Amino acid sequence: MRWCVIIMFIGCASSDGEEAAEPRQCERLREHLVDLQVADIHVATGIDREAHRRAMTSALGESFVSSCTGKLTESQVQCALGAGDRLTAAACASR
């Protein structure tokens, strides 16, 4: 379920003639989405959050950035960067 929101984010995106997102914005977005995912891991579980953060960032890699710059607009990225949870961030891609 955790990866579903990130995959859905890019999969549902479409740019309607607005200015495309820049690679640096997309890198920031990748980090923000990973942060939102990792935030759901409770400390009491004993799961290493940093290890998960590194693994998720690595798994998304440059393919996320490429998809983001090709499919998202600046306004969609800014919307998602301001989101405080995964579902709100995912909703930004459909705007």
C-alpha positions as a printed NumPy array, in Angstrom:
array([[  0.   ,   0.   ,   0.   ],
       [  2.832,   2.396,   0.744],
       [  4.207,   2.355,  -2.801],
       [  0.746,   2.561,  -4.301],
       [  0.371,   6.281,  -3.624],
       [  3.742,   7.147,  -5.142],
       [  3.065,   5.06 ,  -8.23 ],
       [ -0.445,   6.489,  -8.501],
       [  0.973,   9.997,  -8.21 ],
       [  2.945,   9.785, -11.434],
       [  0.525,   7.458, -13.206],
       [ -2.406,   9.852, -12.871],
       [ -0.482,  12.947, -13.809],
       [ -0.931,  14.871, -16.991],
       [  0.272,  18.284, -18.033],
       [ -2.225,  20.418, -19.871],
       [  0.104,  22.869, -21.546],
       [  1.355,  24.35 , -18.282],
       [  5.062,  24.706, -17.701],
       [  6.688,  21.343, -16.995],
       [  8.325,  20.688, -13.669],
       [ 12.086,  21.113, -13.428],
       [ 14.344,  18.18 , -12.438],
       [ 15.331,  19.828,  -9.136],
       [ 11.652,  20.292,  -8.223],
       [ 11.039,  16.635,  -8.981],
       [ 13.978,  15.569,  -6.806],
       [ 12.482,  17.607,  -3.95 ],
       [  9.107,  15.99 ,  -4.625],
       [ 10.629,  12.511,  -4.537],
       [ 12.165,  13.286,  -1.145],
       [  8.89 ,  14.735,   0.151],
       [  6.862,  11.712,  -0.966],
       [  9.395,   9.372,   0.65 ],
       [  9.216,  11.445,   3.839],
       [  5.421,  11.143,   3.839],
       [  5.685,   7.373,   3.396],
       [  8.285,   6.959,   6.128],
       [  6.317,   9.146,   8.531],
       [  3.767,   6.327,   8.781],
       [  6.361,   3.986,  10.301],
       [  5.907,   4.111,  14.052],
       [  9.053,   4.187,  16.159],
       [  7.623,   1.54 ,  18.488],
       [  7.762,  -1.033,  15.668],
       [ 11.554,  -1.062,  15.782],
       [ 11.723,  -0.576,  12.005],
       [ 14.679,   1.503,  10.872],
       [ 13.12 ,   4.569,   9.224],
       [ 16.385,   5.756,   7.704],
       [ 16.994,   2.398,   6.055],
       [ 13.504,   2.541,   4.58 ],
       [ 14.042,   6.127,   3.421],
       [ 17.258,   5.171,   1.635],
       [ 15.694,   2.083,   0.066],
       [ 12.621,   3.949,  -1.177],
       [ 14.661,   6.828,  -2.577],
       [ 16.961,   4.384,  -4.324],
       [ 14.067,   2.352,  -5.72 ],
       [ 12.379,   5.445,  -7.133],
       [ 15.704,   6.731,  -8.433],
       [ 16.045,   8.818, -11.539],
       [ 13.076,   7.136, -13.211],
       [ 10.786,   9.048, -10.83 ],
       [ 12.49 ,  12.318, -11.734],
       [ 12.213,  11.555, -15.46 ],
       [  8.532,  10.685, -15.182],
       [  7.887,  13.73 , -13.052],
       [  9.508,  16.167, -15.477],
       [  7.678,  14.56 , -18.374],
       [  4.225,  14.401, -16.803],
       [  3.862,  16.981, -14.041],
       [  3.508,  20.72 , -14.15 ],
       [  5.164,  23.15 , -11.784],
       [  1.826,  23.818, -10.098],
       [  1.194,  20.102,  -9.519],
       [  4.628,  19.688,  -7.951],
       [  4.177,  22.776,  -5.76 ],
       [  0.784,  21.472,  -4.645],
       [  2.276,  18.101,  -3.685],
       [  5.237,  19.686,  -1.925],
       [  2.769,  21.52 ,   0.308],
       [  0.784,  18.382,   1.099],
       [  0.941,  17.019,   4.601],
       [ -0.144,  13.48 ,   3.755],
       [  0.086,  10.947,   0.928],
       [ -3.495,  11.184,  -0.279],
       [ -3.432,  14.965,  -0.497],
       [ -0.155,  14.767,  -2.419],
       [ -1.619,  12.194,  -4.82 ],
       [ -4.653,  14.407,  -5.432],
       [ -2.33 ,  17.156,  -6.68 ],
       [ -1.376,  15.047,  -9.698],
       [ -4.932,  15.049, -11.025],
       [ -5.306,  18.834, -10.919]])
